[in-house]
Amino acid sequence: MTTYKELFGKYVQNVASDPTSTDAEGQIWYNSTSGTFKTALGSYGVWSSGGNMNTARSYLGGAGTQTSTIAYGGSIPPSSAATESYNGTSWTTSPVSLNTARFGGSSAGTQTAALYAGGYTSTELSSSESYNGTAWTNTPSLNTARFYAAGFGTNTAAIVAGGRIGTSYYGTTESYNGTSWTSNPTGLNTARGYVAGTGTQTAGLAFGGANPGTTSATEKWNGTTWTSNPTGLNTAREYPRGGGTQTATVAFGGYVGPSGTGATELWNGTSWTNSSNSMATARTALGGSGSQTAALAFGGSPTTAVTEAWTQSVTVPVAGSWSSGGNLNTSRHALGSAGTQTATLAFGGYTTTYSAASESYNGTSWTNTPSLNTPGYARSGFGTQTAAVAAGGEAPPGATQTSTETWNGSAWSNNPTGLNTSREQAAGFGTQTAGVACGGWLAPGLTAATENWNGTTWTSSGNINTSRFYGAGAGIQTAGLFFGGGNPGALASTESYNGSTWTSVNSLNTAKRGTMGAGTQGAAVNFGGQNPPATDLATTELWNGTAWTTNPNSMSTARAQAIGAGTQAAALAIGNNPPSTATEEFTGPSTTLNYKTLTTS
């Protein structure tokens, strides 16, 4: 009998805690603390949110990898010719569309070398188009017009199999050599439409479909003939999608009646295994691309723009989470802040009147510090716990102000010069010697004014593109971010700042005002806010420098007109409206190994 040492060259280790290095994949160890034998598996798969498509649609085509995909055609309805490319984070609409708007065609290729054949408009089509990364070109037509057929391979070596013609279903197979289509003498053993395919022209896989009822049938293609596999999908479905090869494919989505599914299965060349994780958005008639270990699902029916990424790894993603922090000593809302999660300063705000209270947080509890010189709320705040700035806001008897105060860790001092534009509810970010105040409210309306602070004076800079108040900011003076806000309703728009000008970038998933934020221009977190006339929000979104994604875990307390501090990895939510002492701490997303406890059976 072969021993573990003979296989791996080492004995089973005795450890007090589980290893964290990915080198532990496939190894076995004894955890003396839990008294169990454990290992780390490398087959864990999970779905995560990606950036939404610009055009929501179903029955669309797609090709490429998880981080480099092209999507085209589809039904909005009506038929669409739109083309979009995906970079792993966000979609960009191409100025070049398909020559023939259509849906339900067959796809093959990559982001810069794609093929779309057949499909449907007012009737089934035989026309074919090729994409070179710049333009679509009409190519020779299929021999048999059809829609809802499987497609796989490259744009010069592709296969189209099965499909629907009128109300009938076929197994007809055609191959493409970059110049012409050739009908193959033998077709699918199970004639069907709504079928999915993966692989190459000489080693393909067809799975699922309908004729007219759903089927689990799985067949392998060797370049000449189809061979039925003894076992099919675990969940019979029509119009699934997938990514991979003849020996390693992931299948997801599809119609199982009476609706779409998010079910995901893995193919090892012989059989399908159910994944414990399904897509967050169940759907059929979606687009798909990628491989078994890194796939992409986009669009689908019911008509959606949702994109999800499938990743298979030895590591398991851990979503960001919220936990309770120590309560403020003074209940309030619309306060200012500066600092990190474990070293924060909170100041001003409103209780039943204007507050001058100032408090510091050590990661556990709040301690009262010397008060602001001028009570006020909705002031712009930035800096650190020992070097902060409070600017503008509203002060008695209820007017916006320009006054600026600085904090040295012991006391607040009035600065001789204030903001150039009197305002409240402006966003602030940066340091005590290089800060920014942008947007806000000044009676009787909103302002787009932006000002830069150099530690002594304020200088007017380029205006934000969309005037608003009660938005949130993150970053530094030369690399900032401004998101959400009201105008007067809720906004989702996001803008980036380079120290002099603002550029509109991808929007939040949920429009909100009175929202909070923390982090940097490349890694920010947004939480809470209000979307009038809805109630306060507890949702959390994460910014990766290009797009916002929704974090699965929300704050325990929905809140608006509060304040945030810290980073994307470690943030703080402080206060609420109505006035509150509640504080919550955010721990950003992370990963852990896919641990498995070994048992005997």
PLY file of the C-alpha trace (Angstrom):
ply
format ascii 1.0
element vertex 601
property float x
property float y
property float z
element edge 600
property int vertex1
property int vertex2
end_header
0.00 0.00 0.00
1.42 3.40 -1.02
1.86 5.83 1.85
1.25 9.58 1.85
5.01 10.19 2.25
5.76 8.05 -0.78
3.28 10.06 -2.83
4.19 13.59 -1.67
7.68 13.19 -0.20
6.68 14.32 3.28
4.75 13.13 6.32
1.31 14.46 7.29
2.11 17.61 9.26
0.72 18.35 12.71
-0.25 22.06 12.88
-2.16 24.25 15.34
-3.84 26.28 12.56
-4.66 25.69 8.93
-2.02 26.86 6.40
-2.86 29.92 4.31
-0.49 29.50 1.35
-1.89 28.16 -1.93
0.96 25.64 -1.78
-1.33 23.72 0.56
-3.55 22.67 -2.37
-3.82 18.88 -2.39
-1.83 18.48 0.83
-3.19 16.79 3.97
-2.45 17.98 7.50
-3.66 17.34 11.02
-5.11 20.36 12.82
-4.33 19.71 16.48
-6.65 22.52 17.61
-9.77 21.07 15.97
-8.53 17.46 16.14
-9.25 16.87 12.44
-7.43 15.90 9.26
-7.87 18.56 6.58
-6.90 19.44 3.01
-7.30 22.34 0.57
-9.22 21.61 -2.61
-8.53 23.27 -5.94
-11.92 22.84 -7.55
-13.95 25.47 -5.75
-15.94 27.70 -8.10
-17.85 30.88 -7.40
-19.85 33.51 -9.28
-19.17 37.21 -8.71
-20.76 40.38 -10.08
-19.28 42.10 -13.12
-20.06 45.41 -14.78
-23.50 45.67 -16.41
-23.81 45.68 -20.18
-24.73 48.99 -21.79
-27.60 47.38 -23.73
-29.78 44.90 -21.87
-30.76 42.02 -24.16
-31.40 38.29 -24.51
-30.63 35.62 -27.16
-27.31 37.35 -27.88
-24.00 36.13 -29.22
-20.64 36.29 -27.54
-17.03 35.12 -27.79
-13.75 35.48 -25.95
-12.40 35.05 -22.44
-13.55 36.19 -19.02
-11.48 39.37 -19.26
-11.69 39.91 -23.02
-15.16 39.23 -24.41
-17.27 40.61 -27.23
-21.10 40.53 -27.16
-23.29 41.22 -30.18
-26.81 41.02 -31.51
-29.69 39.80 -29.42
-33.27 40.77 -28.70
-34.18 43.89 -26.72
-36.77 43.55 -28.41
-36.67 44.24 -31.35
-33.58 42.60 -32.85
-30.31 44.34 -32.00
-27.11 44.88 -33.98
-25.24 46.40 -31.01
-21.68 45.28 -30.27
-19.94 45.66 -26.90
-16.53 44.62 -25.58
-15.65 43.64 -22.00
-12.27 44.13 -20.31
-12.92 42.08 -17.20
-14.56 44.97 -15.40
-16.77 47.06 -17.68
-18.44 47.03 -21.10
-17.68 49.52 -23.89
-20.12 49.99 -26.75
-18.45 49.70 -30.15
-19.28 52.31 -32.79
-19.47 49.39 -35.24
-22.59 47.20 -35.21
-23.52 43.95 -36.93
-24.50 44.38 -40.57
-27.70 42.44 -39.88
-29.55 42.92 -36.60
-30.47 39.47 -35.32
-30.87 37.20 -32.32
-30.42 33.49 -31.65
-27.37 33.08 -33.91
-24.34 30.83 -33.39
-21.02 32.22 -32.12
-17.34 31.29 -32.35
-13.96 32.95 -31.94
-12.41 35.62 -29.74
-12.94 39.27 -28.87
-10.94 40.45 -31.89
-11.76 37.57 -34.25
-15.40 36.56 -33.83
-18.01 34.85 -35.99
-21.80 35.09 -35.88
-23.85 32.81 -38.16
-27.56 32.29 -38.69
-30.13 33.63 -36.26
-33.53 35.21 -36.62
-35.16 38.53 -37.49
-38.58 38.09 -39.10
-37.43 34.68 -40.35
-34.51 32.33 -39.84
-31.24 33.50 -41.39
-28.32 31.86 -43.18
-26.10 34.96 -43.34
-22.77 34.98 -41.51
-20.51 37.79 -40.31
-16.90 37.98 -39.14
-15.38 40.56 -36.77
-11.72 41.61 -36.81
-11.72 43.84 -33.74
-12.64 46.89 -35.79
-15.47 46.04 -38.17
-18.02 43.37 -39.09
-17.72 41.88 -42.59
-20.34 39.76 -44.34
-18.97 36.27 -44.99
-20.37 33.28 -46.93
-23.76 32.08 -45.72
-24.67 28.81 -44.03
-26.07 26.13 -46.31
-29.06 25.76 -44.00
-30.74 28.85 -42.54
-31.51 28.30 -38.86
-31.52 29.80 -35.37
-30.88 28.60 -31.80
-28.05 26.31 -33.01
-24.80 25.55 -31.16
-21.63 27.30 -32.30
-17.98 26.82 -31.30
-14.43 27.01 -32.62
-12.67 30.01 -34.18
-13.76 32.49 -36.82
-11.81 30.54 -39.46
-12.49 27.03 -38.14
-16.01 26.87 -36.72
-18.87 24.43 -36.23
-22.62 25.14 -36.24
-24.82 22.23 -35.13
-28.51 21.67 -34.61
-31.01 24.50 -34.52
-34.57 25.34 -35.26
-36.22 26.00 -38.64
-39.77 27.21 -38.26
-41.25 24.94 -35.61
-39.02 21.96 -36.42
-35.69 20.95 -34.83
-32.63 19.59 -36.62
-29.23 18.03 -35.93
-27.63 19.36 -39.13
-23.93 20.16 -38.73
-21.81 22.52 -40.84
-18.12 23.39 -40.67
-16.45 26.66 -41.72
-12.88 27.01 -42.99
-12.73 30.79 -43.20
-13.92 30.76 -46.80
-17.01 28.56 -47.03
-19.44 26.39 -45.08
-19.57 22.61 -45.69
-22.49 20.42 -44.65
-21.41 17.34 -42.71
-22.98 13.99 -43.66
-23.89 13.24 -40.04
-25.61 15.54 -37.61
-26.35 15.51 -33.90
-27.80 12.23 -32.67
-30.41 14.20 -30.75
-31.94 16.79 -33.08
-32.56 19.97 -31.12
-32.48 23.72 -30.91
-31.55 26.03 -28.03
-28.37 23.95 -27.72
-25.00 25.08 -26.36
-21.52 24.20 -27.64
-17.88 24.52 -26.59
-14.52 23.34 -27.89
-12.79 23.35 -31.25
-13.67 22.35 -34.81
-12.14 18.91 -34.27
-12.98 18.37 -30.58
-16.32 19.87 -29.61
-19.13 19.41 -27.10
-22.86 19.99 -27.47
-25.16 19.98 -24.43
-28.73 20.76 -23.47
-31.43 22.07 -25.80
-35.04 21.30 -26.67
-37.09 19.31 -29.23
-39.45 20.80 -28.16
-39.13 19.70 -24.52
-35.90 20.27 -22.60
-33.10 17.74 -22.88
-29.94 16.91 -20.94
-28.30 15.24 -23.96
-24.53 15.65 -24.25
-22.58 14.75 -27.39
-18.91 14.84 -28.39
-17.66 15.90 -31.83
-14.37 14.53 -33.25
-14.29 16.58 -36.43
-16.34 14.05 -38.39
-19.07 12.52 -36.25
-21.07 13.07 -33.07
-21.03 10.50 -30.24
-23.73 10.52 -27.59
-22.42 10.46 -24.03
-24.05 7.85 -21.76
-24.95 10.53 -19.23
-26.13 14.05 -19.82
-26.52 17.23 -17.81
-27.85 16.72 -14.30
-30.40 19.45 -14.99
-32.10 19.15 -18.38
-32.37 22.63 -19.85
-32.70 24.60 -23.05
-30.53 27.55 -24.05
-27.75 27.13 -21.47
-24.38 28.65 -22.11
-20.85 27.60 -21.22
-17.14 27.96 -21.62
-14.30 25.50 -22.04
-13.15 22.51 -24.04
-14.39 19.04 -24.94
-12.83 17.69 -21.73
-13.31 20.62 -19.36
-16.44 22.80 -19.67
-18.65 24.77 -17.32
-22.37 24.99 -18.18
-24.66 27.63 -16.68
-28.12 29.12 -16.97
-30.86 28.00 -19.32
-34.58 27.32 -19.20
-35.94 24.52 -17.03
-39.58 25.55 -16.93
-41.32 27.65 -15.99
-38.34 30.01 -15.75
-34.60 30.42 -16.10
-32.04 28.82 -13.83
-28.72 29.82 -12.36
-27.61 26.19 -11.97
-23.97 25.52 -12.82
-22.38 22.19 -13.80
-18.81 21.07 -14.50
-17.82 18.59 -17.25
-14.66 16.47 -16.90
-14.78 14.79 -20.29
-16.99 11.97 -19.09
-19.72 13.30 -16.80
-21.29 16.42 -15.35
-21.02 17.42 -11.67
-23.29 19.97 -10.01
-21.59 23.00 -8.51
-22.80 24.11 -5.09
-22.79 27.69 -6.38
-25.29 29.06 -8.88
-25.48 32.40 -10.67
-27.04 35.14 -8.56
-29.39 35.99 -11.44
-31.27 32.97 -12.79
-31.81 33.34 -16.55
-31.98 31.77 -19.96
-31.05 32.96 -23.46
-27.83 34.49 -22.14
-24.39 35.02 -23.62
-21.37 33.06 -22.46
-17.62 32.90 -22.97
-14.38 31.78 -21.34
-13.11 28.54 -19.89
-14.09 26.07 -17.18
-11.97 27.94 -14.64
-12.74 31.51 -15.78
-16.06 32.04 -17.57
-18.43 34.95 -18.18
-22.24 35.08 -18.27
-23.94 38.19 -19.64
-27.41 39.37 -20.60
-30.28 36.92 -20.84
-34.01 36.55 -20.35
-35.89 38.10 -18.59
-34.12 40.90 -20.50
-31.16 41.96 -18.40
-27.76 43.67 -18.60
-26.36 41.70 -15.66
-22.88 40.22 -15.99
-21.41 37.54 -13.73
-17.92 36.01 -13.69
-17.21 32.38 -12.80
-13.85 31.63 -11.18
-12.54 28.23 -10.12
-9.61 28.24 -7.71
-8.07 26.78 -4.58
-9.04 30.03 -2.88
-12.56 30.91 -1.79
-13.67 34.55 -2.00
-14.94 36.07 1.23
-17.34 38.98 0.79
-16.89 42.21 2.71
-18.79 42.29 5.98
-20.08 44.75 8.58
-19.86 44.52 12.38
-20.88 46.79 15.23
-18.43 49.39 16.49
-18.42 51.52 19.61
-21.20 54.13 19.86
-20.57 57.86 19.57
-20.89 59.84 22.79
-23.05 62.46 21.05
-25.94 61.34 18.86
-26.01 63.20 15.52
-26.20 63.22 11.74
-24.57 65.23 8.94
-21.21 65.23 10.72
-17.71 65.46 9.28
-14.86 62.97 9.62
-11.21 62.29 8.96
-8.89 59.33 9.48
-8.89 55.55 9.37
-11.07 52.82 10.86
-8.91 52.58 13.99
-7.95 56.25 14.22
-10.92 58.43 13.27
-12.03 61.95 14.15
-15.74 62.87 13.93
-16.92 66.45 14.36
-19.92 68.74 14.13
-23.33 67.58 12.96
-26.89 68.06 14.12
-28.79 66.66 17.08
-31.75 68.83 18.04
-29.51 71.77 17.32
-26.16 72.50 15.69
-23.32 70.57 17.29
-19.68 71.52 17.89
-18.85 68.13 19.44
-15.62 66.44 18.39
-14.69 62.82 19.16
-11.84 60.43 18.35
-12.12 56.68 17.76
-9.43 54.08 18.50
-11.11 51.15 16.77
-13.09 50.24 19.87
-14.53 53.32 21.57
-15.07 57.06 21.13
-13.44 59.73 23.35
-14.59 63.34 23.54
-12.01 65.86 22.31
-12.05 69.70 22.37
-15.00 71.06 20.37
-15.11 72.99 17.12
-15.06 76.76 17.52
-18.26 77.10 15.46
-21.16 74.64 15.82
-22.38 73.44 12.46
-23.46 70.52 10.35
-22.87 69.15 6.84
-19.26 70.36 6.88
-16.63 68.99 4.49
-14.05 66.97 6.39
-10.74 65.38 5.44
-7.27 64.58 6.79
-6.24 62.33 9.67
-7.16 61.90 13.32
-4.37 64.28 14.34
-4.39 66.64 11.35
-7.89 67.37 10.05
-9.86 70.10 8.29
-13.53 71.11 8.67
-14.85 73.52 6.04
-18.13 75.20 5.18
-21.40 73.71 6.39
-24.45 75.30 7.93
-24.19 77.21 11.21
-26.57 79.26 13.37
-28.82 80.99 12.51
-29.19 78.56 9.58
-26.97 79.94 6.85
-24.24 78.33 4.76
-20.73 79.36 5.67
-17.20 79.55 4.29
-15.35 79.18 7.58
-12.49 76.68 7.80
-11.05 75.11 10.96
-7.95 72.96 11.33
-7.23 70.31 13.98
-3.71 69.57 15.28
-4.57 66.61 17.48
-5.26 68.79 20.51
-7.40 71.76 19.47
-9.39 73.32 16.62
-8.15 76.63 15.17
-10.02 79.09 12.97
-8.24 79.62 9.66
-7.97 83.26 8.53
-9.41 82.48 5.10
-12.39 80.33 4.24
-13.91 78.73 1.17
-14.43 80.94 -1.85
-17.96 79.55 -2.27
-20.16 79.40 0.82
-21.84 75.99 0.99
-23.00 72.98 2.97
-23.34 69.27 2.18
-20.20 69.29 0.01
-17.92 66.25 -0.30
-14.38 66.46 1.05
-11.27 64.31 0.64
-7.49 64.58 0.88
-5.01 65.62 3.57
-4.69 68.63 5.89
-2.26 70.26 3.47
-3.80 69.08 0.18
-7.57 68.69 0.31
-10.64 69.13 -1.88
-14.21 70.37 -1.33
-16.67 69.80 -4.20
-20.34 70.29 -4.90
-22.83 71.12 -2.17
-25.79 73.33 -1.45
-25.86 77.10 -1.30
-29.20 78.85 -1.01
-31.18 78.82 -3.17
-29.67 75.90 -5.09
-26.80 73.57 -5.92
-23.20 74.27 -6.86
-20.67 72.47 -9.05
-17.79 74.45 -7.56
-14.58 72.63 -6.64
-11.85 74.11 -4.46
-8.35 72.89 -3.62
-6.85 73.45 -0.15
-3.08 73.87 0.32
-3.01 73.97 4.11
-3.61 77.72 4.26
-5.94 78.90 1.51
-8.59 77.65 -0.90
-8.20 77.95 -4.70
-11.05 77.50 -7.17
-10.58 74.54 -9.52
-12.56 72.86 -12.33
-16.26 72.30 -11.67
-17.75 68.85 -11.26
-19.77 67.81 -14.33
-23.02 67.34 -12.40
-24.01 69.80 -9.66
-25.11 67.94 -6.54
-25.18 67.85 -2.78
-24.77 65.10 -0.17
-22.48 62.99 -2.37
-19.44 61.12 -1.07
-15.75 61.53 -1.81
-12.60 59.41 -1.62
-8.93 59.73 -2.50
-6.38 62.54 -2.52
-6.23 65.98 -4.11
-4.60 64.76 -7.34
-6.52 61.47 -7.60
-10.02 61.78 -6.18
-13.46 60.27 -6.65
-16.93 61.79 -6.14
-20.04 59.58 -6.27
-23.77 59.70 -5.59
-25.55 62.80 -4.33
-28.77 64.68 -4.99
-29.88 67.02 -7.78
-32.39 67.19 -6.10
-33.29 63.49 -6.39
-30.77 60.69 -6.08
-27.88 60.30 -8.53
-25.68 57.32 -9.41
-23.07 59.28 -11.36
-19.39 58.94 -10.46
-16.60 61.37 -11.38
-12.82 61.13 -11.05
-10.54 64.10 -10.31
-6.92 64.68 -11.31
-6.36 67.82 -9.26
-7.80 70.21 -11.84
-10.54 68.56 -13.93
-13.35 66.06 -13.44
-14.14 63.10 -15.72
-17.40 61.13 -15.65
-16.82 57.39 -15.16
-19.04 54.35 -14.53
-22.00 54.98 -12.26
-23.07 53.39 -8.99
-25.51 50.50 -9.34
-27.98 52.30 -7.04
-28.69 56.02 -7.24
-28.49 57.63 -3.79
-27.96 60.88 -1.92
-26.89 61.43 1.66
-24.47 58.60 1.02
-21.11 57.71 2.55
-17.76 56.62 1.20
-14.10 55.90 1.91
-10.94 54.75 0.16
-8.94 55.84 -2.85
-9.56 56.69 -6.49
-8.68 53.12 -7.44
-10.27 51.27 -4.52
-13.28 52.93 -2.89
-16.29 51.74 -0.93
-19.76 53.31 -0.91
-22.42 52.55 1.66
-25.84 53.72 2.78
-27.71 56.75 1.54
-31.24 57.37 0.40
-33.06 57.00 -2.89
-36.10 59.29 -2.45
-38.87 58.58 -1.82
-37.57 55.19 -0.66
-36.38 54.55 2.86
-32.74 54.74 3.89
-30.37 52.19 2.32
-27.94 49.72 3.88
-26.38 48.54 0.62
-22.62 48.52 -0.02
-20.77 48.91 -3.32
-17.09 48.45 -4.17
-15.08 50.43 -6.76
-12.06 48.79 -8.43
-10.91 51.82 -10.39
-13.20 51.13 -13.31
-16.63 49.97 -12.13
-18.86 49.52 -9.07
-19.97 46.07 -7.89
-22.52 45.34 -5.19
-21.16 43.67 -2.05
-23.45 40.82 -0.88
-23.42 41.99 2.75
-25.09 45.24 3.80
-24.89 47.34 6.94
-27.10 46.16 9.79
-28.53 49.68 10.05
-29.86 51.44 6.97
-28.74 55.05 7.20
-28.36 58.33 5.35
-26.73 61.70 6.04
-24.12 59.91 8.11
-20.38 59.93 7.38
-17.70 57.45 6.36
-13.98 57.11 7.02
-11.12 54.71 6.30
-10.31 52.54 3.31
-12.03 49.96 1.14
-10.42 47.23 3.25
-11.33 48.82 6.59
-14.05 51.49 6.64
-16.28 53.10 9.24
-19.93 54.30 9.05
-20.76 56.91 11.69
-24.10 58.37 12.82
-27.47 58.46 11.06
-30.52 60.59 10.35
-32.55 60.75 12.61
-29.55 61.50 14.87
-27.85 58.34 16.10
-24.74 57.18 17.93
-24.50 53.99 15.84
-21.11 53.07 14.38
-20.38 50.10 12.09
-17.05 48.73 10.89
-16.53 47.31 7.39
-13.96 44.63 6.61
-13.33 44.46 2.86
-13.39 41.39 0.61
-10.67 38.78 0.98
-9.93 35.18 0.07
-9.28 32.01 2.01
-8.29 28.49 1.01
-11.03 26.03 0.14
-10.56 23.90 3.27
-12.09 20.44 3.52
-12.31 18.33 6.66
-11.55 14.69 5.91
-13.79 11.99 7.32
-14.00 8.21 7.08
-16.98 6.46 5.57
0 1
1 2
2 3
3 4
4 5
5 6
6 7
7 8
8 9
9 10
10 11
11 12
12 13
13 14
14 15
15 16
16 17
17 18
18 19
19 20
20 21
21 22
22 23
23 24
24 25
25 26
26 27
27 28
28 29
29 30
30 31
31 32
32 33
33 34
34 35
35 36
36 37
37 38
38 39
39 40
40 41
41 42
42 43
43 44
44 45
45 46
46 47
47 48
48 49
49 50
50 51
51 52
52 53
53 54
54 55
55 56
56 57
57 58
58 59
59 60
60 61
61 62
62 63
63 64
64 65
65 66
66 67
67 68
68 69
69 70
70 71
71 72
72 73
73 74
74 75
75 76
76 77
77 78
78 79
79 80
80 81
81 82
82 83
83 84
84 85
85 86
86 87
87 88
88 89
89 90
90 91
91 92
92 93
93 94
94 95
95 96
96 97
97 98
98 99
99 100
100 101
101 102
102 103
103 104
104 105
105 106
106 107
107 108
108 109
109 110
110 111
111 112
112 113
113 114
114 115
115 116
116 117
117 118
118 119
119 120
120 121
121 122
122 123
123 124
124 125
125 126
126 127
127 128
128 129
129 130
130 131
131 132
132 133
133 134
134 135
135 136
136 137
137 138
138 139
139 140
140 141
141 142
142 143
143 144
144 145
145 146
146 147
147 148
148 149
149 150
150 151
151 152
152 153
153 154
154 155
155 156
156 157
157 158
158 159
159 160
160 161
161 162
162 163
163 164
164 165
165 166
166 167
167 168
168 169
169 170
170 171
171 172
172 173
173 174
174 175
175 176
176 177
177 178
178 179
179 180
180 181
181 182
182 183
183 184
184 185
185 186
186 187
187 188
188 189
189 190
190 191
191 192
192 193
193 194
194 195
195 196
196 197
197 198
198 199
199 200
200 201
201 202
202 203
203 204
204 205
205 206
206 207
207 208
208 209
209 210
210 211
211 212
212 213
213 214
214 215
215 216
216 217
217 218
218 219
219 220
220 221
221 222
222 223
223 224
224 225
225 226
226 227
227 228
228 229
229 230
230 231
231 232
232 233
233 234
234 235
235 236
236 237
237 238
238 239
239 240
240 241
241 242
242 243
243 244
244 245
245 246
246 247
247 248
248 249
249 250
250 251
251 252
252 253
253 254
254 255
255 256
256 257
257 258
258 259
259 260
260 261
261 262
262 263
263 264
264 265
265 266
266 267
267 268
268 269
269 270
270 271
271 272
272 273
273 274
274 275
275 276
276 277
277 278
278 279
279 280
280 281
281 282
282 283
283 284
284 285
285 286
286 287
287 288
288 289
289 290
290 291
291 292
292 293
293 294
294 295
295 296
296 297
297 298
298 299
299 300
300 301
301 302
302 303
303 304
304 305
305 306
306 307
307 308
308 309
309 310
310 311
311 312
312 313
313 314
314 315
315 316
316 317
317 318
318 319
319 320
320 321
321 322
322 323
323 324
324 325
325 326
326 327
327 328
328 329
329 330
330 331
331 332
332 333
333 334
334 335
335 336
336 337
337 338
338 339
339 340
340 341
341 342
342 343
343 344
344 345
345 346
346 347
347 348
348 349
349 350
350 351
351 352
352 353
353 354
354 355
355 356
356 357
357 358
358 359
359 360
360 361
361 362
362 363
363 364
364 365
365 366
366 367
367 368
368 369
369 370
370 371
371 372
372 373
373 374
374 375
375 376
376 377
377 378
378 379
379 380
380 381
381 382
382 383
383 384
384 385
385 386
386 387
387 388
388 389
389 390
390 391
391 392
392 393
393 394
394 395
395 396
396 397
397 398
398 399
399 400
400 401
401 402
402 403
403 404
404 405
405 406
406 407
407 408
408 409
409 410
410 411
411 412
412 413
413 414
414 415
415 416
416 417
417 418
418 419
419 420
420 421
421 422
422 423
423 424
424 425
425 426
426 427
427 428
428 429
429 430
430 431
431 432
432 433
433 434
434 435
435 436
436 437
437 438
438 439
439 440
440 441
441 442
442 443
443 444
444 445
445 446
446 447
447 448
448 449
449 450
450 451
451 452
452 453
453 454
454 455
455 456
456 457
457 458
458 459
459 460
460 461
461 462
462 463
463 464
464 465
465 466
466 467
467 468
468 469
469 470
470 471
471 472
472 473
473 474
474 475
475 476
476 477
477 478
478 479
479 480
480 481
481 482
482 483
483 484
484 485
485 486
486 487
487 488
488 489
489 490
490 491
491 492
492 493
493 494
494 495
495 496
496 497
497 498
498 499
499 500
500 501
501 502
502 503
503 504
504 505
505 506
506 507
507 508
508 509
509 510
510 511
511 512
512 513
513 514
514 515
515 516
516 517
517 518
518 519
519 520
520 521
521 522
522 523
523 524
524 525
525 526
526 527
527 528
528 529
529 530
530 531
531 532
532 533
533 534
534 535
535 536
536 537
537 538
538 539
539 540
540 541
541 542
542 543
543 544
544 545
545 546
546 547
547 548
548 549
549 550
550 551
551 552
552 553
553 554
554 555
555 556
556 557
557 558
558 559
559 560
560 561
561 562
562 563
563 564
564 565
565 566
566 567
567 568
568 569
569 570
570 571
571 572
572 573
573 574
574 575
575 576
576 577
577 578
578 579
579 580
580 581
581 582
582 583
583 584
584 585
585 586
586 587
587 588
588 589
589 590
590 591
591 592
592 593
593 594
594 595
595 596
596 597
597 598
598 599
599 600
